[in-house]
Amino acid sequence: MRVTARLLTPLTVNLLQLFPFGFRLCFPVAIDMQFRLGGWIAHAESIGRLALRPRYSPVVARTSRPSEVYSPSLRAFFVLLAVAVIAAGGCRKLVDRPETAIQVGASDFNTKAGAVTPSDVVQVPPSVFASPSVRSSSEVKQESGGEEVVTQRSVVETEADGTEKAVATLAPTEDIRVKPGGRWTVDSLVGQINGRPVYASKFMQSIEDRILRIVAENPRAAAQRMIAQLVAERFEQYINNELIIAEAEGMLTPEMREGIFAWLQSVQEQTVSGYGGNRTEATQSLQDQFGMTMDQYLQERRDEALAQNLLSRRVKPRTIVSWRDVERQYSILEKEFDPSPIVTIGRIRVTESETAMLEDVRARLARGEAFVDVAKVAGMERDGVWRQDKLPPSGIAGLDLAEDIRKALAAAEQGKPTTEVKRGTSVYWFCLLSEEIIEARPIFDPILQRRIRGGLQEQRARYEQFRYLASLRDRWVTNDIDQMTRRLTDIALARYLPRE
């Protein structure tokens, strides 16, 4: 073991020194031999060190390199042996090279490819890679003092087939062109609500489309009345909304504001997910459907929630309906819940000049044929059904009919014809065809109780809401509401109604 270790140690050192030389001798297999010899040498060197470490001679211990203990002749032998091993290993055939391998030279890359048919050429139009373009369309509105140019811009991308697709719509821009000497109302302050200014332009945005449609579809006089009514109704709603929202915002605590913010985030997430999870697509859809952005939509939802919460806290507790209220309302509507019977009266009319028909009707009625069948033979409309009336408590005598007709009906049985009644040149027969008795609904009917209670609550809710809004107006509205309404109406007529 000691001899083997002493032989392998200098062999390892000499092979490591000569490895670059062997690499230069056989280039194709140098890499393979480098890895193979590296493993053999490392293994042999480790064995040699383990074998020599515990039994070093004094001579070897005093030297710094183990190979110095050998003579030059022995070192030359090891060198020749290493050269022979490298040459033999480098000139052998690679085992990892496949049999189907083909030698490739630089000239192989200079050959021309065969002809390519036009159908095999794939080409993308340059317009696909071009930047999106902006398309604009303008609409000119003629006014008395000038004209207003509204420009709508949209971002357009070109598809591979050459078609254009709008990917975004920009906010419209307005350009005012005033005629020399003309006047143009930029904006008008009509009053204040709760310290907030009310501008005519902002108010007109929500009703502009309806005003334009009214002007286009109606004469001038009718359009003026309809515009004045529309402005008054919408301004009433506008005042109520502003007052309620301002009052609700003033009652919010910091914790409630944080809760509203979290709720709005969930509303936004639900809105975006409803349009496929794309915020851009959701914003565009809201713009197309409601004419508002995502922020405006969330603001509207917030205002609605605040208004409902405030009204439920201020108005709903005042709409309590007691059992006495239900009884009083039932007594007022007793005729509706306990209606009178409905009677159906039939009539046959034949003129005296129609002798044959008159004799035939008399004969049929005398034989006891049904009144409806005889009326069909006589050619009466609706098979002789004349009228339907509510039967008063006094019976037939209380019907709104002529005296002779009431007497004839009272003397006849139900379903039987009356005696002949002559009026002018015509002969009449009457018959009480049916009497429909409607079942009365008592006050203890649960469905009826809920109906009465719901109606009373709705009436009181409207009344209490009107009172509450009136108190808010007295407290926060500093200007006359009627005066502000007249100003808005005058501005709307001057801006949208063409002059004669």
Stockholm file with secondary structure:
# STOCKHOLM 1.0

chainA/1-500         MRVTARLLTPLTVNLLQLFPFGFRLCFPVAIDMQFRLGGWIAHAESIGRLALRPRYSPVVARTSRPSEVYSPSLRAFFVLLAVAVIAAGGCRKLVDRPETAIQVGASDFNTKAGAVTPSDVVQVPPSVFASPSVRSSSEVKQESGGEEVVTQRSVVETEADGTEKAVATLAPTEDIRVKPGGRWTVDSLVGQINGRPVYASKFMQSIEDRILRIVAENPRAAAQRMIAQLVAERFEQYINNELIIAEAEGMLTPEMREGIFAWLQSVQEQTVSGYGGNRTEATQSLQDQFGMTMDQYLQERRDEALAQNLLSRRVKPRTIVSWRDVERQYSILEKEFDPSPIVTIGRIRVTESETAMLEDVRARLARGEAFVDVAKVAGMERDGVWRQDKLPPSGIAGLDLAEDIRKALAAAEQGKPTTEVKRGTSVYWFCLLSEEIIEARPIFDPILQRRIRGGLQEQRARYEQFRYLASLRDRWVTNDIDQMTRRLTDIALARYLPRE
#=GR chainA/1-500 SS CHHHHHHHHHHHHHHHHHHHHHHHHCSTTHHHHHHHHHHHHHHHHHHHHHHHGGGCCHHHHHCSSGGGGSCHHHHHHHHHHHHHHHHHHHSSCCSSSCTTCCCCCGGGGGCCCCCCCGGGCCCCCHHHHSCCEEEEEEEEEECSSEEEEEEEEEEEEECTTSCEEEEEECCCEEEEEECTTCCCCCCCEEEEETTEEEEHHHHHTTTHHHHHHHHHHSCHHHHHHHHHHHHHHHHHHHHHHHHHHHHHHHTCCHHHHHHHHHHHHHHHHHHHHHTTTCHHHHHHHHHHHHSCCHHHHHHHHHHHHHHHHHHHHHTGGGCCCCHHHHHHHHHHTHHHHSCCCEEEEEEEEEETTCHHHHHHHHHHHHHTCCHHHHHHHTTCGGGGEEEEEECCTTGGGGSSSCHHHHHHHHHSCTTSBCCCEEETTEEEEEEEEEEECCCCCCTTCHHHHHHHHHHHHHHHHHHHHHHHHHHHHHHHBCSCHHHHHHHHHHHHHHHHSCCC
#=GC SS_cons         CHHHHHHHHHHHHHHHHHHHHHHHHCSTTHHHHHHHHHHHHHHHHHHHHHHHGGGCCHHHHHCSSGGGGSCHHHHHHHHHHHHHHHHHHHSSCCSSSCTTCCCCCGGGGGCCCCCCCGGGCCCCCHHHHSCCEEEEEEEEEECSSEEEEEEEEEEEEECTTSCEEEEEECCCEEEEEECTTCCCCCCCEEEEETTEEEEHHHHHTTTHHHHHHHHHHSCHHHHHHHHHHHHHHHHHHHHHHHHHHHHHHHTCCHHHHHHHHHHHHHHHHHHHHHTTTCHHHHHHHHHHHHSCCHHHHHHHHHHHHHHHHHHHHHTGGGCCCCHHHHHHHHHHTHHHHSCCCEEEEEEEEEETTCHHHHHHHHHHHHHTCCHHHHHHHTTCGGGGEEEEEECCTTGGGGSSSCHHHHHHHHHSCTTSBCCCEEETTEEEEEEEEEEECCCCCCTTCHHHHHHHHHHHHHHHHHHHHHHHHHHHHHHHBCSCHHHHHHHHHHHHHHHHSCCC
//
